[in-house]
Amino acid sequence: MNGDTTLAPRSSNGREARSRKKKVSSGNGGGVYEDAMGDSGDSIRRNAARSDRAKMRKKRVHKSRSRKNSGGRSSNSSLCVIGTVIFALYMMVCLIFFRNLPGGDDENARGMRGLVRRTKEKVSQFRAKHFKAHGNEVEEVQSEIKEEVPVQKSPIPVGLWPVSIRDEDGKFEEIVHPGFDDGHVKMSVPSFWAEDPVAIHENKLMSRERALSIGTCITPDPDTGSNTRGDKCPLNERTVFVAIASYRDWQCVDTVTSIFEAAAHPERVRVGVVDQIVDGEDGSCDIPHSPCAEDPDQPICLHKNQIDVYQMDAELAVGPVFARHIGQRLYRGEYYAMQSDAHVTFTKGWDVDIIEQMEGKHSFVINYLFELTMTRSSPKDIMLPRESFKPPVMKWPSYQHT
């Protein structure tokens, strides 16, 4: 070869040894030669190999991207196909179901049309039943709703007869006993008939109309079925409540007996007793002298469902006021209400007499009882005629405010 380039010797492994422009001594020791070691050829080969590797990388990247793109499109297509199949199956099931709905002999009454028609008929029936709009027009119904005045719930409970606190399980409430300053003694007492009594009387004298909306009658109204009938209730059917506060009074049972035995209409009388006794020593006001099994004709036995007795320990008694307070809690909407001592004998026809006086424009009746001194062997022995008993009467309405 010509020039100053010499061939590089081969290495022991058969590859061509390469060097970057090394200075070597010639064999004749005369000069220094620059051995290019095929520098330009090696550069060309390296560039060509680098270019080939870059092209291979591009091909691999292109193939990988192509596979990903083709895979995503195929998965989306599969999901679309599956969704379409599910929707088609659902529609077929719905069509079969609605087509087989029972509806009668009419062909139009079957399937979806029949279901729609029956739904419209039920809606029309509902509107006709619950709205008074003529023609069942939507506009008329809406106008009725707008014009309708909201009805407030009355504070007056529904009047019932017969009635008893024995039918009111769970309506008792706990109050603090007024005789103990520290409040550690509590009592379970009947709740008031009305949840909010002040909402009824409003801390003022009630009008006649308001009072008549409370009183009950022993027979319900034939048209409304309500026992609260006001002036429409006959005088002999108007209910009477008698409250009694008794403190260890052995005559209490005789008083209750006299109430029912002397009344002209005992079926309309209800007695509520607050019986303050010592258990084991005192008798109860609702237990007659003879057992009802032996003598069922005793007044207490005949009218036992019209007697409510609230018993409390005599040690908790703090005077008649607190006992009468509990007695008023036994009231349940009777037409007339009164209170009596536990040692009283009632005159014959007392209920008719008092009601006649009340309806005779008297405000209310008060009687200071006179002493009756006679031995009693039977309740009938002391039934006085009405003419022998002339109770004083407060006649002026102004006294109601005292």
Secondary structure, 3 states (H helix, E strand, C coil): CCCCCCCCCECCCCCECCCCCEEEECCCCCCEEEECCCHHHHHHHHHHHHHHHHHHHHHHHHHHHHHHHHHHHHHHHHHHHHHHHHHHHHHHHHHHHHHCCCCCCCHHHCHHHHHHHHHHHHHHHHHHHHCCCHHHCHHHHHHHHHHCCCCCCCCCCCCCCCCCHHHCCCCEEEEECCCCCCCCCEEEEECCCCCCHHHHHCCCCCCHHHHHCCCCECCCCCCCCCCCCHHHCCHHHECEEEEEEEECCCCHHHHHHHHHHHCCCHHHEEEEEEEEECCCCCCCCCCCCCCCCCCCCCHHHHCHHHEEEEEEEHHHCCCHHHHHHHHHCCCCCCCEEEEECCCCCCCCCHHHHHHHHHCCCCCEECCCCCCCCCCCCCHHHHCCCHHHCCCCEECCHHHHHC
